[in-house]
Amino acid sequence: MHFVGSPLFIQMRLDTGNYRRRVLHKLAKDLELPKLTFQVIRRTIATLAQKKKGTVKDVQGLLRHSRAATTTDVYMQEIPESVQATVNAINAELRVKPEEIHAD
Protein backbone atom coordinates (compact mmCIF):
# COMPACT_ATOMS: atom_id res chain seq x y z
CA MET A 1 0.00 0.00 0.00
CA HIS A 2 1.30 3.42 -0.91
CA PHE A 3 0.31 6.61 0.84
CA VAL A 4 -0.06 10.17 -0.37
CA GLY A 5 3.36 11.77 -0.36
CA SER A 6 5.25 8.51 -0.81
CA PRO A 7 7.33 8.25 -4.01
CA LEU A 8 5.23 5.36 -5.35
CA PHE A 9 1.84 6.98 -4.81
CA ILE A 10 0.21 7.92 -8.10
CA GLN A 11 -2.64 10.36 -7.75
CA MET A 12 -5.37 9.81 -10.31
CA ARG A 13 -8.29 12.12 -10.92
CA LEU A 14 -11.70 10.90 -11.93
CA ASP A 15 -12.69 12.03 -15.40
CA THR A 16 -16.22 13.10 -14.50
CA GLY A 17 -17.30 13.54 -18.12
CA ASN A 18 -16.22 10.03 -18.97
CA TYR A 19 -17.85 8.61 -15.83
CA ARG A 20 -21.06 10.47 -16.58
CA ARG A 21 -21.20 9.08 -20.14
CA ARG A 22 -20.00 5.58 -19.30
CA VAL A 23 -21.85 4.96 -16.02
CA LEU A 24 -24.50 7.54 -15.17
CA HIS A 25 -26.13 7.73 -18.62
CA LYS A 26 -26.33 3.92 -18.77
CA LEU A 27 -27.74 3.74 -15.27
CA ALA A 28 -30.34 6.42 -16.06
CA LYS A 29 -31.39 4.47 -19.14
CA ASP A 30 -31.61 1.20 -17.18
CA LEU A 31 -33.71 2.91 -14.50
CA GLU A 32 -35.80 4.72 -17.12
CA LEU A 33 -34.80 8.10 -15.73
CA PRO A 34 -34.57 11.13 -18.01
CA LYS A 35 -31.41 12.48 -16.39
CA LEU A 36 -28.87 11.35 -13.83
CA THR A 37 -26.01 13.65 -12.87
CA PHE A 38 -23.80 14.17 -9.85
CA GLN A 39 -26.04 17.11 -8.88
CA VAL A 40 -29.17 14.91 -9.00
CA ILE A 41 -27.43 12.25 -6.89
CA ARG A 42 -26.27 14.81 -4.31
CA ARG A 43 -29.76 16.34 -4.01
CA THR A 44 -31.29 12.89 -3.70
CA ILE A 45 -28.85 11.96 -0.93
CA ALA A 46 -29.54 15.20 0.95
CA THR A 47 -33.32 14.89 0.60
CA LEU A 48 -33.37 11.22 1.63
CA ALA A 49 -31.10 11.94 4.60
CA GLN A 50 -33.50 14.67 5.68
CA LYS A 51 -36.46 12.25 5.42
CA LYS A 52 -34.51 9.71 7.51
CA LYS A 53 -34.10 12.37 10.22
CA GLY A 54 -30.44 13.11 9.47
CA THR A 55 -29.26 16.37 10.94
CA VAL A 56 -28.26 19.29 8.75
CA LYS A 57 -24.74 19.03 10.22
CA ASP A 58 -24.54 15.35 9.21
CA VAL A 59 -25.63 16.05 5.63
CA GLN A 60 -23.42 19.15 5.45
CA GLY A 61 -20.43 17.01 6.39
CA LEU A 62 -21.40 14.25 3.97
CA LEU A 63 -21.64 16.69 1.08
CA ARG A 64 -18.56 18.58 2.29
CA HIS A 65 -20.22 21.99 2.38
CA SER A 66 -18.54 24.76 4.32
CA ARG A 67 -21.89 26.44 5.03
CA ALA A 68 -25.01 24.74 6.36
CA ALA A 69 -27.11 27.20 4.33
CA THR A 70 -25.80 25.65 1.10
CA THR A 71 -26.97 22.25 2.29
CA THR A 72 -30.42 23.40 3.36
CA ASP A 73 -31.14 25.99 0.66
CA VAL A 74 -29.76 24.17 -2.38
CA TYR A 75 -29.63 20.45 -1.66
CA MET A 76 -32.30 19.51 0.88
CA GLN A 77 -35.66 19.57 -0.83
CA GLU A 78 -38.81 19.28 1.24
CA ILE A 79 -41.43 17.29 -0.64
CA PRO A 80 -44.85 17.45 1.03
CA GLU A 81 -46.82 14.17 1.14
CA SER A 82 -49.59 15.62 -1.06
CA VAL A 83 -47.07 16.54 -3.76
CA GLN A 84 -45.39 13.13 -3.51
CA ALA A 85 -48.79 11.40 -3.86
CA THR A 86 -49.57 13.50 -6.95
CA VAL A 87 -46.19 12.74 -8.53
CA ASN A 88 -46.62 9.02 -7.82
CA ALA A 89 -50.11 9.01 -9.37
CA ILE A 90 -48.89 10.80 -12.52
CA ASN A 91 -45.89 8.46 -12.74
CA ALA A 92 -48.16 5.40 -12.49
CA GLU A 93 -50.43 6.81 -15.20
CA LEU A 94 -47.51 7.51 -17.53
CA ARG A 95 -46.15 3.99 -17.09
CA VAL A 96 -49.38 2.28 -18.18
CA LYS A 97 -48.69 0.26 -21.31
CA PRO A 98 -50.96 0.95 -24.33
CA GLU A 99 -52.32 -2.63 -24.29
CA GLU A 100 -53.42 -2.15 -20.67
CA ILE A 101 -55.44 0.95 -21.58
CA HIS A 102 -57.63 -0.91 -24.10
CA ALA A 103 -57.98 -4.07 -22.02
CA ASP A 104 -61.62 -3.25 -21.10
C-alpha positions in Angstrom: 0.0 0.0 0.0 1.3 3.4 -0.9 0.3 6.6 0.8 -0.1 10.2 -0.4 3.4 11.8 -0.4 5.3 8.5 -0.8 7.3 8.2 -4.0 5.2 5.4 -5.3 1.8 7.0 -4.8 0.2 7.9 -8.1 -2.6 10.4 -7.7 -5.4 9.8 -10.3 -8.3 12.1 -10.9 -11.7 10.9 -11.9 -12.7 12.0 -15.4 -16.2 13.1 -14.5 -17.3 13.5 -18.1 -16.2 10.0 -19.0 -17.8 8.6 -15.8 -21.1 10.5 -16.6 -21.2 9.1 -20.1 -20.0 5.6 -19.3 -21.8 5.0 -16.0 -24.5 7.5 -15.2 -26.1 7.7 -18.6 -26.3 3.9 -18.8 -27.7 3.7 -15.3 -30.3 6.4 -16.1 -31.4 4.5 -19.1 -31.6 1.2 -17.2 -33.7 2.9 -14.5 -35.8 4.7 -17.1 -34.8 8.1 -15.7 -34.6 11.1 -18.0 -31.4 12.5 -16.4 -28.9 11.3 -13.8 -26.0 13.6 -12.9 -23.8 14.2 -9.8 -26.0 17.1 -8.9 -29.2 14.9 -9.0 -27.4 12.3 -6.9 -26.3 14.8 -4.3 -29.8 16.3 -4.0 -31.3 12.9 -3.7 -28.9 12.0 -0.9 -29.5 15.2 1.0 -33.3 14.9 0.6 -33.4 11.2 1.6 -31.1 11.9 4.6 -33.5 14.7 5.7 -36.5 12.3 5.4 -34.5 9.7 7.5 -34.1 12.4 10.2 -30.4 13.1 9.5 -29.3 16.4 10.9 -28.3 19.3 8.8 -24.7 19.0 10.2 -24.5 15.4 9.2 -25.6 16.1 5.6 -23.4 19.2 5.4 -20.4 17.0 6.4 -21.4 14.2 4.0 -21.6 16.7 1.1 -18.6 18.6 2.3 -20.2 22.0 2.4 -18.5 24.8 4.3 -21.9 26.4 5.0 -25.0 24.7 6.4 -27.1 27.2 4.3 -25.8 25.6 1.1 -27.0 22.3 2.3 -30.4 23.4 3.4 -31.1 26.0 0.7 -29.8 24.2 -2.4 -29.6 20.5 -1.7 -32.3 19.5 0.9 -35.7 19.6 -0.8 -38.8 19.3 1.2 -41.4 17.3 -0.6 -44.9 17.4 1.0 -46.8 14.2 1.1 -49.6 15.6 -1.1 -47.1 16.5 -3.8 -45.4 13.1 -3.5 -48.8 11.4 -3.9 -49.6 13.5 -7.0 -46.2 12.7 -8.5 -46.6 9.0 -7.8 -50.1 9.0 -9.4 -48.9 10.8 -12.5 -45.9 8.5 -12.7 -48.2 5.4 -12.5 -50.4 6.8 -15.2 -47.5 7.5 -17.5 -46.2 4.0 -17.1 -49.4 2.3 -18.2 -48.7 0.3 -21.3 -51.0 1.0 -24.3 -52.3 -2.6 -24.3 -53.4 -2.1 -20.7 -55.4 1.0 -21.6 -57.6 -0.9 -24.1 -58.0 -4.1 -22.0 -61.6 -3.2 -21.1 
